[in-house]
């Protein structure tokens, strides 16, 4: 990885462990190709602390729940995620920035955009978003990730000079970003073009039992020392961190983009708290789903059941379905906690 890419990712509190190729746009200097191959392991860096008043729940907003053709009720595909005050976009269909304004998700806080594949309905919104960020004098770098061909598709629609750096990175299913709070990794999906899905995973942590710690004589700065060192000695007694904590499993959110059902999706979605899955067609149109490399809502429900996820949200709904209740009913026959997503749907994990 080149030094300027590494520094930029450090400032974003994220570093990549994948091998890839990217381009960087540097304001009036124009764009310069950047090539790197990483070591394949996470870099050891210091991360900044997020302001404590930001909500640490994962907030998901379905910005666009429709398929390739929008309708008055459903916009083109885009999923917004807010975590510790920063926003991450998964796909960016035409009109995404307006959807963000309507549904209260700050476009100014977008840190990274992850593209599942390079069909126009999944990325054409990037151009307009970049222009809005430019006119609002953004300074922070923006990172765009997607499969092979991403720079070829994206560079023409964002051509120009910007007051901030834009890094376009081509990735594969080995891709992973990780910081002290979470990771975002890619997995292989099966569409009619090169495609990826993404897993957002909070790092496992622990809950601190303050009352128990105080009973053991831990006070003041001892809390910080115990957290840093894993154990402390109080008098003649050695207290370990696990004596005053309970394990807390990190939350997991999976987004498939466009795909047929597959074992790769099941494996990536295992025990996810939330699975956002392609549900373009009803089972009545299973033949068309297979032909166009999409999933039916029943197939998505089967994936959710096999993966033992907690909740399934169906997106990329074909505009032929005016009433989503029948789709939801079909999915719930297989996986009870299935829901058809809609524009503006908010989910907290």
HUPEJO-V966799 format. One line per field, one symbol per residue. ss: DSSP state (h for helix, s for strand, l for the rest). phi: phi as a letter, one per 30 degrees, with the letter a starting at -180 (. if undefined). Layout:
ss=???
phi=???
This chain:
ss=llhhhhhhhhhlllssllsssssssshhhlssssssslllllllllllllllllllllsssssslslllllllllllssssssllssssslllllhhhhhhhllllhhhssssslllllhhhllhhhhhhhhhhhllllllssssslllhhhhhhhhhllllllsssssslllllssslllssssssslllllllsssssssllsssslhhhhhhllllllhhhhhhhhlssssllsssshhhlsssslllsssslllllllhhhhhhlllllsssssllslhhhhhhhhhllllshhhhhhhhhhhllllsssslslllllllhhhhhhhhlllllssslllllsssl
phi=.dddddddddddibbccccabbbbcchddicbdbbabddibddcbdcdcdeddddcddccbddbcdcdcdbecbddeabcbcbhiccbccibdeieddddddcicdddcdcbbccdacdedcbdddeddddddddchdcddbccbadejdddddeddbekcbdbdbccbcbbdddacbbdcabbbcbdbbbdbebbcbccbdddbacccdddddddjdbhddedddddciabcciccccceddbbbdbdddbbbbcidaddadddeddcehddbccbebdbddecdddeddcibcddddddddddddhddbcccbiddddcdcddddddddddcbddcbddbejdcbcc
